[in-house]
Amino acid sequence: MQNKLYKWDGVFWSIEGMTNYGPIVRARCPNDRCELNMSSKYVNRLICPKCDFKVTLNKPYYEKQKDAVKIMNSDYWKDAEVVNVDGEMTKIGKEVVKDPDYWVKAYISKNTKGVKQLMVLVGSKKETDKTQLFVDIDNEKLSFDQNDKHPKEIFTKVVAIFKDTESKIERKRVNKIKNLEKS
Protein backbone atom coordinates (compact mmCIF):
# COMPACT_ATOMS: atom_id res chain seq x y z
CA MET A 1 0.00 0.00 0.00
CA GLN A 2 1.29 3.46 -0.90
CA ASN A 3 2.31 5.67 2.02
CA LYS A 4 -0.16 8.58 1.69
CA LEU A 5 -1.51 11.17 4.10
CA TYR A 6 -4.66 13.18 3.44
CA LYS A 7 -4.97 16.61 5.08
CA TRP A 8 -8.53 17.37 6.11
CA ASP A 9 -9.92 19.63 8.86
CA GLY A 10 -6.47 20.37 10.26
CA VAL A 11 -5.50 16.71 10.69
CA PHE A 12 -3.61 14.21 8.54
CA TRP A 13 -5.57 11.00 7.88
CA SER A 14 -4.13 7.67 6.77
CA ILE A 15 -5.39 4.21 5.84
CA GLU A 16 -3.23 1.62 7.57
CA GLY A 17 -4.58 -1.73 6.53
CA MET A 18 -7.89 -3.56 6.36
CA THR A 19 -10.09 -5.59 8.69
CA ASN A 20 -13.24 -7.60 7.99
CA TYR A 21 -15.19 -4.44 8.84
CA GLY A 22 -13.31 -2.07 6.58
CA PRO A 23 -10.15 0.03 6.46
CA ILE A 24 -8.15 1.00 9.53
CA VAL A 25 -8.09 4.80 9.60
CA ARG A 26 -5.80 6.86 11.81
CA ALA A 27 -5.69 10.58 12.58
CA ARG A 28 -2.14 11.97 12.62
CA CYS A 29 -0.60 15.16 13.93
CA PRO A 30 0.09 17.77 11.22
CA ASN A 31 3.31 18.76 13.02
CA ASP A 32 5.12 15.45 13.52
CA ARG A 33 2.73 12.91 11.91
CA CYS A 34 2.42 11.03 15.18
CA GLU A 35 -0.86 9.13 15.69
CA LEU A 36 -3.28 11.29 17.69
CA ASN A 37 -4.90 10.04 20.90
CA MET A 38 -8.57 10.55 21.65
CA SER A 39 -9.25 12.54 24.80
CA SER A 40 -10.61 10.47 27.69
CA LYS A 41 -13.27 13.13 28.35
CA TYR A 42 -14.34 14.19 24.84
CA VAL A 43 -14.87 11.87 21.84
CA ASN A 44 -14.29 14.72 19.41
CA ARG A 45 -10.99 15.97 20.89
CA LEU A 46 -7.64 14.61 19.67
CA ILE A 47 -4.22 15.16 21.27
CA CYS A 48 -0.71 14.43 20.01
CA PRO A 49 1.36 12.47 22.57
CA LYS A 50 4.60 13.98 21.24
CA CYS A 51 4.01 17.72 20.82
CA ASP A 52 0.72 18.33 22.66
CA PHE A 53 -1.04 19.44 19.44
CA LYS A 54 -4.80 19.50 20.15
CA VAL A 55 -7.76 19.65 17.83
CA THR A 56 -11.49 19.55 18.43
CA LEU A 57 -13.41 17.86 15.62
CA ASN A 58 -16.92 18.93 14.62
CA LYS A 59 -18.12 15.31 15.08
CA PRO A 60 -17.16 12.39 17.29
CA TYR A 61 -13.87 10.79 16.18
CA TYR A 62 -15.50 7.54 15.01
CA GLU A 63 -17.91 9.41 12.72
CA LYS A 64 -15.06 11.58 11.44
CA GLN A 65 -13.07 8.40 10.61
CA LYS A 66 -15.94 7.13 8.43
CA ASP A 67 -16.10 10.47 6.61
CA ALA A 68 -12.31 10.46 6.16
CA VAL A 69 -12.52 7.04 4.43
CA LYS A 70 -15.10 8.39 1.99
CA ILE A 71 -12.93 11.39 1.19
CA MET A 72 -9.77 9.29 0.80
CA ASN A 73 -11.58 6.83 -1.46
CA SER A 74 -12.61 9.72 -3.72
CA ASP A 75 -8.91 9.93 -4.72
CA TYR A 76 -9.29 6.49 -6.35
CA TRP A 77 -12.31 7.65 -8.38
CA LYS A 78 -11.07 11.11 -9.45
CA ASP A 79 -10.07 9.98 -12.98
CA ALA A 80 -12.97 7.55 -13.48
CA GLU A 81 -14.89 7.72 -16.72
CA VAL A 82 -18.36 9.20 -16.17
CA VAL A 83 -21.28 7.95 -18.23
CA ASN A 84 -24.56 9.84 -18.03
CA VAL A 85 -27.39 7.28 -17.93
CA ASP A 86 -30.13 9.88 -17.37
CA GLY A 87 -31.94 9.88 -20.68
CA GLU A 88 -29.59 9.20 -23.58
CA MET A 89 -26.43 7.39 -22.54
CA THR A 90 -23.48 9.71 -23.14
CA LYS A 91 -19.88 9.66 -22.05
CA ILE A 92 -18.86 12.61 -19.90
CA GLY A 93 -15.30 13.33 -18.96
CA LYS A 94 -11.93 13.42 -20.51
CA GLU A 95 -10.43 11.18 -23.09
CA VAL A 96 -6.68 11.27 -23.45
CA VAL A 97 -5.28 10.65 -26.90
CA LYS A 98 -1.59 11.29 -27.50
CA ASP A 99 -0.78 12.97 -30.80
CA PRO A 100 2.76 13.70 -31.96
CA ASP A 101 1.71 16.85 -33.86
CA TYR A 102 -1.08 18.61 -31.90
CA TRP A 103 -2.14 19.43 -28.34
CA VAL A 104 -5.61 20.33 -27.01
CA LYS A 105 -6.73 21.83 -23.71
CA ALA A 106 -10.27 22.66 -22.62
CA TYR A 107 -11.43 24.78 -19.68
CA ILE A 108 -14.67 26.05 -18.25
CA SER A 109 -14.07 29.76 -17.68
CA LYS A 110 -15.84 33.13 -17.62
CA ASN A 111 -15.46 35.76 -20.32
CA THR A 112 -14.85 39.44 -19.60
CA LYS A 113 -18.60 39.96 -19.10
CA GLY A 114 -18.75 37.15 -16.51
CA VAL A 115 -20.59 34.69 -18.79
CA LYS A 116 -19.63 31.03 -18.37
CA GLN A 117 -18.02 29.50 -21.46
CA LEU A 118 -16.08 26.50 -22.66
CA MET A 119 -12.64 27.58 -23.88
CA VAL A 120 -10.77 25.17 -26.16
CA LEU A 121 -7.11 25.79 -26.99
CA VAL A 122 -5.54 23.90 -29.89
CA GLY A 123 -2.06 24.14 -31.29
CA SER A 124 0.67 22.41 -33.21
CA LYS A 125 3.68 21.14 -31.29
CA LYS A 126 5.80 22.34 -34.21
CA GLU A 127 4.61 25.98 -33.99
CA THR A 128 4.05 28.56 -31.27
CA ASP A 129 0.68 29.81 -32.57
CA LYS A 130 -2.56 28.44 -31.19
CA THR A 131 -6.28 28.64 -31.87
CA GLN A 132 -8.73 29.62 -29.15
CA LEU A 133 -12.36 28.59 -29.52
CA PHE A 134 -15.10 29.83 -27.18
CA VAL A 135 -18.46 28.09 -26.73
CA ASP A 136 -20.94 30.40 -25.00
CA ILE A 137 -23.63 27.97 -23.87
CA ASP A 138 -26.10 30.53 -22.47
CA ASN A 139 -26.13 32.60 -25.68
CA GLU A 140 -25.64 29.57 -27.99
CA LYS A 141 -22.64 31.12 -29.70
CA LEU A 142 -19.36 29.75 -31.08
CA SER A 143 -16.49 32.22 -31.51
CA PHE A 144 -12.71 32.41 -31.60
CA ASP A 145 -9.94 34.78 -30.54
CA GLN A 146 -9.15 37.13 -33.45
CA ASN A 147 -5.57 37.64 -32.18
CA ASP A 148 -4.67 33.96 -32.53
CA LYS A 149 -4.53 31.59 -35.48
CA HIS A 150 -7.87 31.30 -37.31
CA PRO A 151 -9.55 27.93 -36.61
CA LYS A 152 -9.78 27.29 -40.38
CA GLU A 153 -5.99 26.96 -40.43
CA ILE A 154 -6.21 23.87 -38.20
CA PHE A 155 -9.74 22.48 -38.59
CA THR A 156 -11.86 21.69 -41.61
CA LYS A 157 -15.02 22.17 -39.56
CA VAL A 158 -15.92 23.05 -35.96
CA VAL A 159 -19.56 22.58 -34.96
CA ALA A 160 -21.28 23.49 -31.68
CA ILE A 161 -24.78 22.04 -31.41
CA PHE A 162 -26.92 23.80 -28.82
CA LYS A 163 -30.44 23.21 -27.55
CA ASP A 164 -32.11 25.42 -30.16
CA THR A 165 -29.38 26.32 -32.66
CA GLU A 166 -26.20 25.16 -34.32
CA SER A 167 -23.08 27.23 -34.90
CA LYS A 168 -20.13 26.28 -37.10
CA ILE A 169 -16.84 27.48 -38.47
CA GLU A 170 -16.05 25.73 -41.73
CA ARG A 171 -13.31 25.83 -44.34
CA LYS A 172 -14.73 25.83 -47.84
CA ARG A 173 -13.37 22.99 -49.95
CA VAL A 174 -14.24 24.61 -53.30
CA ASN A 175 -10.61 25.16 -54.39
CA LYS A 176 -9.63 21.56 -53.65
CA ILE A 177 -12.62 20.21 -55.58
CA LYS A 178 -11.87 22.47 -58.60
CA ASN A 179 -8.23 21.38 -58.61
CA LEU A 180 -9.25 17.71 -58.56
CA GLU A 181 -11.64 18.25 -61.49
CA LYS A 182 -8.85 19.84 -63.58
CA SER A 183 -6.45 16.92 -63.12
N, C-alpha and C positions, 0 to 999 in steps of 0.2 A: 504494500500500500504506500502511496506517495505521501511524504511528510508535508502536510499542508495545514496552515492555520487560517481561519476565517475571522476577520475583525467585524464585530457586530455589537452595537450598544456598549461600546467601551471595553469589551472583553474579547480575547481571542478564544475561538472555539475549535475543537479538533475531534475527529473521529478516530478512535483508537482500538478498532477491532469490532467483532460482531458477537452477539449472543443469539439464542433461539428467539429472543424477544425483540431483536433489532440491534442497531449500532450502539456502541459504547461512546458516549459524547462527554467531553470534559471541557470545563471552562478554565482558561489559563490567564495568568497575569499579563497585561500588556507591557509591563516593565521588564520582567525577567523570564516570562513564559512558564513560570512555575504553576502547577495545578492549584486552583483556588479551593479553599475550604468553605463549606457552608457554615454560617453562624449557627450556634446552638440555640439562639433565641429567635432568629428570624429566618424563615425559609427563602426569603428573597435577597438576603445579604450575603455577599461573598467576600472572603478575606484571603490575602496572600500570606502564606506562612513565612516567606522569606523577607519581603520588604514592607509588610503591613499595608499594601494597597487594599482599599476597600471600595466596593461598589454595591449599590442597592438596585436590584432589578425591578422592573415594573410588573413582574409576575413571579410566582414561586419558581425556584430553580428548576424543578422537575418539568414544569410547563415550558419554561424557557429552553430547556434541553430539546424538547420535542420540536419547538419552533426552529431551533438552530439546525436540526437535522433536515428539516424541509428547505431551509435556505441553502445549506451546503449541498443538498442534492440538486438544487436548481443549477449549480455549476455544471453538472453532468449533462443537463438538458439544454444548455444555452445555445448550442449549435444544431439542435435537432431540426429536421425538416418539418415544417408545419403544413398540414393539408386542411383546407377549409371544407368541412363536410356539411355545412349549413347551406342548403340549396344545391347549386352546382358544385361538384367536387373540383377544387382548384388548388394548385400548389402555391403556398405563400412562403416567402423566405428567399434565401440567397442560394444561388447555384454558382459554384466556382469552376470556371473553365480556364485553363492556362492557354494563353496564345502568345507565340513568340513575337508577334508584330504589334499587337494593340493591347491597351489597358482600358478598363471601364470602372468608374466609381459612381455610386448613386447615394444621394442623401435626401432626407426630408429636411427642409429648411423653411425660412420665411424670407420673402422678398422685402424690398425697401419699404413697402406699404404695410408690411406685417401679415401678408397673406401667405398661408401655408402652400408649399409647392414641393414637387419632386424635382431635384436637380441631378442631371446625369452628365458626367464628365467623361469624354472619350478622347483618346489620343493615340498616336503612333509612338512606339518605343524608339523609333528611328529619328523622330523629330521632336521639337520642343513645343510646337503649337498643339492646341487642344480645341475641342468643340464642347460648348456648354449648351445643353438642352434644358428647358424649364417646362414642367407640366403643372399648370395652375388648375387644380381639380375643381375648386369652387366656381371659377369662371369658365371652365371647360376650354382652356386655351393652351396651345403648344407654341413655344417661342424659343429663341436662341440668343446668345450673347453676340451682339454685332461686332464686338472688339476681338473676338476669337475667330478661329477657322469656321467657315460656313459648313453646316452639316452636310450639304451636298458634296463636299470634297471628301467625305468619309463614307457616307451612307448613300444608297440608291433611294431608299424610302424610309421615313420615320412616320409612324402612325400612332396617334393617341386616340383611343376610342373611349368616349365619355358616356354618361347616362343618356343624354339627349342628342349629342353631336359627335362628330369625328373631325379631327384636325390632322393634317399631314404636311410634311415637307418632302418633296419628291424631285429627283433629278430626271429631267426629260431624256428619253433614250432615242429621240428623233435622229440625231446625228449618227449614232451607231447603226441604226436601222438603214439609213440612207447609204452609208458606206458599205454595208453588207450587200445591198441591192446592186451597187455599182460593180462589185467584184465578181 
